[in-house]
Amino acid sequence: EEILLFEMNGKVEGWVHYYALPEDEYVSLCAFNIDNYTVKAIDEFISYISSKYSGCTLYFGLPTENTNIIYYLEHLNFEKQEECNVDVLLFNNYIPLKEEIETVRITRDNYTDFEILHKVHDEDMYWNNKRIKEEVEKWDIFLIKENDQPLGTIYYYCLDSFMEIFGVDYLNNQYDEAIFKALLTKSLNEGKQSGMESLTYFNDDIEHKIISQLGFNHVS
């Protein structure tokens, strides 16, 4: 994880926050706050990452309103993977909620339960079952079961004080509002207890109803 300052003509114009998992050839942008000379900042950032993490894939998460940057990245042959909402929760304002549904933590010993739900993404997601299982100790994964049947799971990654939810999976790939709220509540409570500062979640419209009830700030 690193924060870079961007300067032009001796003046600080903004900063860039990113984290890297070089062993997985993965670099992801956390924040890109630039006042002026945005294209110049993008060019310098890409050049810096290309040199430092050669062979890695760089992921940008940008508000849809940033049309100029999106068009510029497309010009540089970046591929758009998805469009979604971006919401951030600051834990200093979060009061832990009651957990209405029991969850279990996923470890290497009970990974099969998670694998059942997550297999739908084995072909379309970088963090597929194989990669997560290889480093399962680095992940926080919680799952809800009923009569030994996995119903839903949430998986997130913590880096220093930064926490990001990577996904929520369901039985038969069918969204369930009650399960989603229970899993998200568990994650928030765990983040608060662990001393996290913030949580970022790239989510879709159907999830946003619950997210807006739990104290998230809508970024885009």
Sine and cosine of phi, psi and omega as CSV:
sin_phi,cos_phi,sin_psi,cos_psi,sin_omega,cos_omega
0.00,0.00,0.66,-0.75,-0.06,-1.00
-0.43,-0.90,0.55,-0.84,0.10,-0.99
-0.89,-0.45,0.80,-0.61,-0.02,-1.00
-0.92,-0.38,0.67,-0.74,0.12,-0.99
-1.00,-0.05,0.62,-0.79,0.05,-1.00
-0.93,-0.37,0.84,-0.54,-0.03,-1.00
-0.87,-0.50,0.57,-0.82,0.15,-0.99
-0.67,-0.75,0.79,-0.61,0.02,-1.00
0.82,0.57,0.63,0.78,0.06,-1.00
0.98,0.18,0.06,1.00,-0.03,-1.00
-0.91,-0.42,0.71,-0.70,0.06,-1.00
-0.97,0.26,0.87,-0.50,-0.03,-1.00
-0.98,-0.19,-0.12,0.99,0.02,-1.00
0.36,-0.93,-0.21,-0.98,-0.04,-1.00
-0.52,-0.85,0.37,-0.93,-0.01,-1.00
-0.78,-0.63,0.75,-0.66,0.00,-1.00
-0.88,-0.48,0.80,-0.59,0.00,-1.00
-0.57,-0.82,0.25,-0.97,0.17,-0.99
-0.70,-0.72,0.43,-0.90,-0.10,-1.00
-0.75,-0.67,0.61,-0.79,0.15,-0.99
-0.84,-0.54,0.98,0.20,-0.13,-0.99
-0.86,0.50,-0.51,0.86,0.02,-1.00
-0.92,0.40,-0.35,0.94,0.04,-1.00
-0.95,-0.30,0.12,0.99,0.01,-1.00
0.83,0.55,0.73,0.68,-0.14,-0.99
-0.72,-0.69,0.80,-0.60,0.10,-1.00
-0.74,-0.67,0.78,-0.63,-0.07,-1.00
-0.78,-0.62,0.68,-0.73,0.03,-1.00
-0.99,0.17,0.75,-0.66,0.07,-1.00
-0.99,-0.13,-0.67,0.74,-0.01,-1.00
-0.45,-0.89,0.58,-0.81,0.01,-1.00
-0.65,-0.76,1.00,-0.02,-0.10,-1.00
-0.92,-0.39,0.99,-0.14,-0.06,-1.00
-0.81,-0.59,0.76,-0.65,-0.02,-1.00
-0.99,0.16,-0.75,0.66,-0.05,-1.00
-0.69,-0.73,0.28,-0.96,0.03,-1.00
0.86,0.51,0.69,0.72,-0.09,-1.00
-0.88,0.48,-0.69,0.73,-0.01,-1.00
-0.88,0.47,-0.67,0.74,0.05,-1.00
-0.87,0.49,-0.66,0.75,0.01,-1.00
-0.90,0.43,-0.66,0.75,0.03,-1.00
-0.88,0.48,-0.73,0.68,-0.01,-1.00
-0.86,0.51,-0.70,0.71,-0.02,-1.00
-0.92,0.38,-0.63,0.78,-0.01,-1.00
-0.91,0.41,-0.72,0.70,0.01,-1.00
-0.89,0.46,-0.66,0.75,0.02,-1.00
-0.89,0.45,-0.66,0.75,0.00,-1.00
-0.89,0.45,-0.73,0.68,-0.02,-1.00
-0.92,0.39,-0.64,0.76,-0.01,-1.00
-0.88,0.48,-0.61,0.80,0.00,-1.00
-0.97,0.25,-0.67,0.74,-0.09,-1.00
-0.98,0.19,-0.57,0.82,-0.06,-1.00
-0.81,-0.59,0.86,0.51,-0.01,-1.00
-0.85,0.53,0.74,-0.67,0.01,-1.00
1.00,-0.03,-0.14,0.99,0.01,-1.00
-1.00,0.09,0.38,-0.93,0.10,-0.99
-0.99,-0.15,0.76,-0.66,-0.02,-1.00
-0.98,-0.18,0.80,-0.60,-0.01,-1.00
-0.93,-0.37,0.81,-0.59,0.10,-0.99
-0.97,-0.23,0.68,-0.73,0.19,-0.98
-0.90,-0.43,0.93,-0.38,-0.15,-0.99
-0.80,-0.60,0.56,-0.83,0.13,-0.99
-0.89,0.46,0.58,-0.81,0.00,-1.00
-0.90,0.45,-0.40,0.92,0.01,-1.00
-0.93,0.36,-0.32,0.95,-0.01,-1.00
-0.99,0.15,0.85,0.53,-0.11,-0.99
-0.88,0.47,-0.61,0.80,-0.03,-1.00
-0.89,0.45,-0.68,0.73,0.01,-1.00
-0.93,0.38,-0.66,0.75,0.00,-1.00
-0.88,0.48,-0.72,0.69,0.02,-1.00
-0.88,0.47,-0.62,0.79,-0.01,-1.00
-0.92,0.39,-0.67,0.74,0.03,-1.00
-0.91,0.42,-0.60,0.80,0.08,-1.00
-0.89,0.45,-0.61,0.80,0.07,-1.00
-0.88,0.48,-0.51,0.86,0.02,-1.00
-1.00,0.04,0.19,0.98,0.06,-1.00
0.96,0.27,0.38,0.93,0.19,-0.98
-0.95,0.31,0.56,-0.83,0.00,-1.00
-0.96,-0.28,0.74,-0.67,0.06,-1.00
-0.98,0.22,0.84,-0.55,-0.03,-1.00
-1.00,-0.03,-0.64,0.77,-0.02,-1.00
-0.26,-0.97,0.30,-0.95,0.13,-0.99
-0.90,-0.45,0.72,-0.70,-0.05,-1.00
-0.39,-0.92,0.14,-0.99,0.11,-0.99
-0.98,0.20,0.49,-0.87,0.10,-1.00
-0.84,-0.54,0.86,-0.52,-0.02,-1.00
-0.76,-0.65,0.57,-0.82,-0.03,-1.00
-0.78,-0.63,0.70,-0.71,0.09,-1.00
-0.91,-0.41,0.75,-0.66,0.07,-1.00
-0.99,-0.14,0.86,-0.51,-0.16,-0.99
-0.95,0.31,-0.33,0.94,0.03,-1.00
-0.92,0.40,-0.31,0.95,0.03,-1.00
-0.98,-0.20,0.02,1.00,-0.12,-0.99
-0.99,-0.11,0.77,-0.63,0.10,-1.00
-0.96,-0.28,0.85,-0.52,-0.04,-1.00
-0.79,0.61,0.64,-0.77,-0.03,-1.00
-0.97,-0.23,0.36,-0.93,0.06,-1.00
-0.93,0.38,0.69,-0.73,0.02,-1.00
-1.00,-0.06,0.94,-0.35,-0.12,-0.99
-0.99,0.14,-0.44,0.90,-0.04,-1.00
-0.83,-0.56,0.70,-0.71,-0.03,-1.00
-0.94,0.35,0.67,-0.74,0.06,-1.00
-0.85,-0.53,0.36,-0.93,0.09,-1.00
-0.84,-0.55,0.57,-0.82,0.06,-1.00
-0.99,0.12,0.69,-0.72,0.02,-1.00
-1.00,0.02,0.76,-0.65,0.07,-1.00
-0.81,-0.59,-0.08,-1.00,0.05,-1.00
-0.89,0.45,-0.49,0.87,-0.06,-1.00
-0.94,0.34,-0.57,0.82,-0.02,-1.00
-0.89,-0.45,0.44,0.90,-0.08,-1.00
-0.87,0.49,-0.46,0.89,-0.03,-1.00
-0.83,0.56,-0.59,0.81,0.01,-1.00
-0.88,0.48,-0.69,0.73,0.04,-1.00
-0.92,0.39,-0.66,0.75,-0.04,-1.00
-0.84,0.54,-0.60,0.80,0.00,-1.00
-0.86,0.51,-0.67,0.74,-0.05,-1.00
-0.99,0.12,-0.55,0.84,-0.14,-0.99
-1.00,0.07,-0.18,0.98,-0.09,-1.00
-0.89,0.46,-0.35,0.94,0.03,-1.00
-0.90,0.44,-0.29,0.96,-0.03,-1.00
-0.96,-0.28,0.16,0.99,-0.07,-1.00
-0.89,0.45,-0.39,0.92,-0.03,-1.00
-0.97,-0.26,-0.33,0.94,-0.13,-0.99
-0.90,-0.43,0.07,1.00,-0.03,-1.00
-0.76,-0.65,0.66,-0.75,0.06,-1.00
-0.86,0.51,-0.74,0.67,-0.01,-1.00
-0.99,0.12,0.96,0.29,0.04,-1.00
-1.00,0.08,-0.04,-1.00,-0.04,-1.00
-0.85,0.53,-0.67,0.74,-0.05,-1.00
-0.87,0.49,-0.74,0.67,-0.07,-1.00
-0.94,0.33,-0.66,0.76,0.01,-1.00
-0.91,0.41,-0.68,0.73,-0.03,-1.00
-0.88,0.47,-0.59,0.81,0.01,-1.00
-0.88,0.48,-0.49,0.87,-0.05,-1.00
-0.79,-0.62,0.58,0.81,-0.14,-0.99
-0.86,0.51,-0.46,0.89,0.01,-1.00
-0.92,0.39,-0.35,0.94,0.00,-1.00
-1.00,0.06,-0.16,0.99,-0.07,-1.00
-0.97,-0.24,0.41,-0.91,0.21,-0.98
-0.94,-0.35,0.89,-0.46,-0.04,-1.00
-0.76,-0.65,0.78,-0.62,0.05,-1.00
-0.82,-0.57,0.52,-0.86,-0.12,-0.99
-0.62,-0.79,0.54,-0.84,0.07,-1.00
-0.93,-0.37,0.74,-0.67,0.01,-1.00
-0.82,-0.57,0.41,-0.91,0.13,-0.99
-0.59,-0.81,0.85,-0.53,-0.06,-1.00
0.81,0.59,0.69,0.73,0.01,-1.00
0.92,0.39,0.16,0.99,0.04,-1.00
-0.98,-0.20,0.89,-0.46,0.08,-1.00
-0.88,0.47,0.77,-0.64,-0.03,-1.00
-0.94,-0.33,-0.53,0.85,-0.03,-1.00
-0.22,-0.97,0.44,-0.90,-0.01,-1.00
-0.53,-0.85,0.50,-0.87,0.06,-1.00
-0.80,-0.61,0.62,-0.79,-0.04,-1.00
-0.67,-0.74,0.75,-0.67,-0.02,-1.00
-0.60,-0.80,0.22,-0.97,-0.11,-0.99
-0.77,-0.64,0.71,-0.71,0.03,-1.00
-0.93,-0.38,0.72,-0.69,0.06,-1.00
-0.71,-0.71,0.93,-0.36,-0.15,-0.99
0.82,0.57,-0.88,-0.48,-0.02,-1.00
-0.98,-0.20,0.14,0.99,-0.06,-1.00
-0.98,-0.21,0.72,-0.69,-0.06,-1.00
-0.77,-0.64,0.72,-0.69,0.01,-1.00
-0.72,-0.70,0.79,-0.61,0.09,-1.00
-0.99,0.16,0.81,-0.59,-0.01,-1.00
-1.00,-0.04,-0.42,0.91,0.01,-1.00
0.08,-1.00,0.24,-0.97,0.09,-1.00
-0.71,-0.70,0.79,-0.62,-0.01,-1.00
-0.88,-0.47,0.46,-0.89,-0.07,-1.00
-0.73,-0.68,0.36,-0.93,0.11,-0.99
-0.86,0.51,0.76,-0.66,-0.02,-1.00
0.86,0.52,0.35,0.94,0.05,-1.00
0.85,0.52,0.51,0.86,-0.03,-1.00
-0.95,-0.33,0.86,-0.51,-0.01,-1.00
-0.85,0.52,0.68,-0.74,0.05,-1.00
-0.75,-0.66,0.91,-0.41,-0.12,-0.99
-0.88,0.47,-0.68,0.73,-0.02,-1.00
-0.91,0.42,-0.66,0.75,0.02,-1.00
-0.92,0.39,-0.67,0.74,0.02,-1.00
-0.87,0.50,-0.73,0.69,-0.02,-1.00
-0.89,0.46,-0.65,0.76,0.00,-1.00
-0.91,0.41,-0.69,0.73,0.00,-1.00
-0.92,0.38,-0.65,0.76,0.01,-1.00
-0.92,0.39,-0.66,0.75,0.03,-1.00
-0.87,0.49,-0.70,0.71,0.05,-1.00
-0.85,0.52,-0.70,0.72,-0.01,-1.00
-0.90,0.44,-0.67,0.74,0.02,-1.00
-0.90,0.43,-0.69,0.73,0.01,-1.00
-0.89,0.46,-0.65,0.76,0.03,-1.00
-0.91,0.41,-0.67,0.75,0.02,-1.00
-0.88,0.47,-0.67,0.74,0.03,-1.00
-0.88,0.47,-0.73,0.68,-0.03,-1.00
-0.91,0.42,-0.52,0.85,-0.04,-1.00
-0.99,0.12,-0.09,1.00,0.03,-1.00
1.00,0.10,0.38,0.93,0.06,-1.00
-0.92,0.39,0.47,-0.88,0.03,-1.00
-1.00,-0.10,-0.62,0.78,-0.06,-1.00
-0.51,-0.86,0.40,-0.92,0.04,-1.00
-0.75,-0.66,0.77,-0.64,0.06,-1.00
-0.93,-0.37,0.68,-0.73,0.04,-1.00
-0.64,-0.77,0.86,-0.51,0.12,-0.99
-1.00,0.03,0.92,-0.39,-0.19,-0.98
-0.74,-0.67,0.25,-0.97,0.01,-1.00
-0.98,-0.20,0.08,-1.00,-0.13,-0.99
-0.89,0.46,-0.58,0.81,-0.05,-1.00
-0.93,0.38,-0.49,0.87,0.04,-1.00
-0.99,0.13,-0.37,0.93,-0.17,-0.98
-0.91,0.41,-0.45,0.89,0.05,-1.00
-0.85,0.53,-0.72,0.69,0.00,-1.00
-0.95,0.30,-0.68,0.74,-0.02,-1.00
-0.85,0.53,-0.66,0.75,-0.03,-1.00
-0.93,0.38,-0.31,0.95,0.02,-1.00
-1.00,0.07,-0.22,0.98,-0.16,-0.99
-0.95,-0.30,0.20,0.98,0.12,-0.99
1.00,-0.10,0.19,0.98,0.06,-1.00
-0.95,0.30,0.49,-0.87,0.15,-0.99
-0.98,-0.18,0.82,-0.58,-0.01,-1.00
-0.98,0.20,0.88,-0.48,-0.01,-1.00
-1.00,0.01,-0.73,0.69,0.03,-1.00
-0.32,-0.95,0.00,0.00,0.00,0.00
